């Protein structure tokens, strides 16, 4: 009888140990880093540009200038509507920009799905340029200088662009190059 008692405790502890170690490094499917890698990195870039020292509020004028640099009028409109005297809450600006970035990334993903596929999750390089080129990520100053590097990284022999690999590995491949760890959400 004692054997069954101790064996039950052993079996329980093994099950708990296996469950804890297998779930330690996983994340849910709703993790924005996985679902929207470009939006996540670009949100970090905006944060780094507007508030490199982690302030809570930003001067409205600075937000307006940054919106002008990006040629993104909606950011200026947001700053004017949501300011309190002379400043805007940083988190509000970041959330607003992140939502816009998610929309842009969704448009790019849908564009890739509409392109003629060479094989699964692969399109030709000219189709990739059309899908990515018109987004705020590359059209403006956010990732413009990394465009060639990104295309080179995910293009294989015969000008085959692997867009799924780009979305799956973008943070791993370019996150630390573009941002210090503290700015990646």
Helices and strands as residue ranges (DSSP letters): H 2-23, H 32-35, H 37-50, E 57-59, H 60-69, H 73-81, E 87-89, H 90-114, E 122-124, H 125-133, H 136-139, G 144-146, H 147-153, E 155-156, E 160-162, H 163-178, G 181-183
